[in-house]
Amino acid sequence: MSHNSALSHAEHHEHGGHWDYSVPPFLISFGILFLVLAFAFHFVYHSGLAAAISLGVGVPLIIAGIVGWVREAMGHGEGLSYGAMGWFILAEAMIFVSFFVSYWFMHLRAAAWPPAGTPDMPRLLPMVMTAVLVISSITIHHGEALLHKGNKAGFMNWLMVTILLGATFLGMSGYEWSHLIHEGFTPATNIYGTVFFSITGFHGSHVFVGLCIFLAALLPGFKGNISEGYVRTAGLYWHFVDIIWFFVVSQVYYW
């Protein structure tokens, strides 16, 4: 047997002769498919029941997929590494930039802004949402500091506070959307409606993902299985979501 053949045989034996696989990405893919179906049922076929059913299937699948996928990476030196998260944030920032550039282009070229048919946008609620998100960045940073000192119990407490604040932010965003839609303001009302719901919805999806990442740390954390590197990386993502919100709230609500 040649030297190369021996190495190949040894590597095959070491890996057990089988492919590694992961179920969570499969769940996420089907979850996204059901979300697309939910939008189609609601906006194209005007079937609220079918849209609700699709949404009810898609959202749990995505949550389960994100939590499962992230948990697989915890403690194995893969997945949410700090450096990789930096590149991911850069890519996501470019998507937000494309949204903002489009918004600036339409705004600056419009004879009047916002266009006719746009209701008075809330002024106080966005400030409260900003305060909640800023506080959540402070709480997760404090939790990271406690974890670095070996205080796992303290970290868990502040992690739960951060999750609560993030969920509160999403709840306020949902309330705002519901109020505006009830007034007849939807993505189809005018170009501002399209941009408003697109940008705030895209940011809200990032908050949702961040909460799933924190949830993936919370569940094993109750058993004492906490990866400081994972938490540090998750915190970096959350700070990015916080910073992006300053651009969203200043441009979409107050300019």
N, C-alpha and C positions, 0 to 999 in steps of 0.2 A: 504494500500500500504506500503510495507516495505521501510526502510530508503534507501537501495541501489537502489531500483526501483525508488524512488522519485528523487535521484540524477541523475540516468540515464535519467529519463524523462526531468529533468531540463537542463542537458547538451545537450540533443537532441533539446530541444526548443531553447537553446541559440545559437546553430550553425545553426538554421533554418532548420534542418532535411535534409541537402543536402551536397554533397561533393564539396570541392573547386577544381577548375581545372585551368590549365594554357595552353594556346595555343602555346606560343613560343617554348617550347621543342618539340612539334609536328612539327613545321616548321623546326627546326634545324635537326631533324631526317630525314625528307624528303630531306632537303638540302644536307646532307651528302650522302644519297642514290644517288642523282643525280651526286655528285662529283665522287663517285665510278663508276657510269655508264659512266661518261665522260672519266675517265682513261681507262675503258674497251673498249669503242668505239675507242679511239685513239691508244692504244698500242696493243690491241688484234685484233680488227676488221678493224683498219686503216681507220676509217670513220671520217674525220675531221669535216664534217658538223654536224653529230650526236653528236660528242664530244663537239662542240661549243654550240649547243643547250642545251645539258645537263648542261654544265658549266654555261650558261646564266640563267638557271632555278635554279641551286643549290646554286650559290653564293648569289643572292638576298634573297633566303629563309633563308640561314644561317645568313646573316646580319640582316634581319628582326627579326629572332628568338633571336639572341643574344641581340639586342637592346631592344626588347620587354621584354625578360626575366629579363634583368638587371633593366629596368625601373620599373618592378613590385616590385622589392626588395627595391628600393630607398625609404628611409624614413620610412620603416616598421620594421627595426631592424633585418631583415633576409637577406639571400643571401650573399652578399659580405661583411661579417664581417671580421674584421682585423685578428682575430685569425684563422678563417677558411681559409683565404687566405694564411696564413703561412703554414698550413698543405698541402694545394693544391700545393703551390710552391715546397714544399719538394717532393711531389709525382712527379711533373713535372721534378724536378732536377734529380731524379733517372732515368727517361727515357733518359734524355740527357747523364747521366753518362754511360748508356748502349751503346749509340751511340759512345761515345768517347773511351770506353774500346775496343769496336770492332775495331775502327779505329787504336788505338795504337797497338793492337794485329796484325792486318794485316800489318801495317807499319813496325813494328820491325822484323817481320818474312820475309818480302819481300827482295829479292836479290837487287832490285832496286826500288826506289820510287821517284816520281810517276811512275806507270807502263807505258809501251810503248803505244803510242796513245794518251797520255795526252798532250794537248796544254800548252803553257806557261800561267800560271795563272796570272791574273791582280795583280799588287802590289799597285798601287796608289788608285784605286777605293775602295778597302776594308778599307784603311785608312780614306778616305773621309766619307764612310758609318759609320765608328766607331765614327768619330767626330760628325756627325749628330745625332747619337743615344745618345752619351754622352750629347750633348747640350740639347736634348729633355728631358733627366732626370733632368737637371738643371732647365729647364723652368717649368716643372710640379712641381718640388719642390718649386720653387719661387711662383708659383701660389697657392700652398697649404698654404704657409706662409701668403700670402695676404688674402686668404679666412679665415684663422684663426683669422686675425685681423679685419674681417668684411668687407673687400674690395671685394665685389662680382664682380664688374665690372673689376677690375684688374685681378682677377682670371680668368674670362671668356676670357680676352685677351690672357693670357699666356696659357690657355688651347687650344685655337685655334692655337697658335704658335706651341704647342707640337704636335697637330694633324697634322699640316702641315709638321713638321719635320719627324714624323713617316711615313706619306704618301710618303715623299721624299725618305726615306730609302727604302721603298718597291719598289718605282719606279726605284731606282738604282739597286736593286737586280733583278728586272724583266729585266732591260736593260742588266745586266751582263749575266743572263740566256739566253736571246735571242741571244746575241753575241756568247756565247759558243756553243749553239745549232746550230747556223748558220755555225760555223766552223766544225760541225760534232761531237762535244763532247756532248754526252747524257748519261743518267744513264746506258745505255747498252754498252757503249764504253769499259769500264773496271771496275775493282772493285773500283778504285778511283772515277770514275764518279758516281757510285752507292752511295758511301758514301757522296761525295760532295753534290749531289742534295738532298739526304735524310736529311743530317744535316742542310744545309742552308734552305731547304724547310720547315723543321720542325720548325726552329727558325722563319722563315718568317710567318708561320701560327700563332705563338704566338704574333708577332708584329701586325698582322691583328686583332686578338682577342682583343689585347690591344686598338687598335684604335676604335673598336666597343664599348668597355667599355667606352672610353672617349666620343664617340659620344652619348652614352646613357646619359651621364652627361651634354653634351652640349645642347641638344634639350630642356630639361626642364629648363636648366639654363637660357635660354633666357627669361623665365617667372619668374625668381627669385627663382625657386625651386631647391636649391642646398643643398645636404647633405654632410656636412664636413666629416662624417665618411665614406661615400661612396667614396669620392674623395681621402681620405687618403689610403683606401684599394686599389683603382685603381692605385694610385701612387706606392704602394708597388709592385704590379704586374709588373708595367712598369720598375721599377728599377731592378727587377729580370731578365726581358728580356734583359735589358742593360748589366748586369753582365755576363749573359750566352754568349752574343755576343763576349766578350773578349776571352772566351775559343774557340768559333767557329773560329774567325778570326786568332787567334794565331796558332791553331792546323791545320786547314784545308788549310789555305792560305800560312802560313809561315814555316810550319814544314813538 
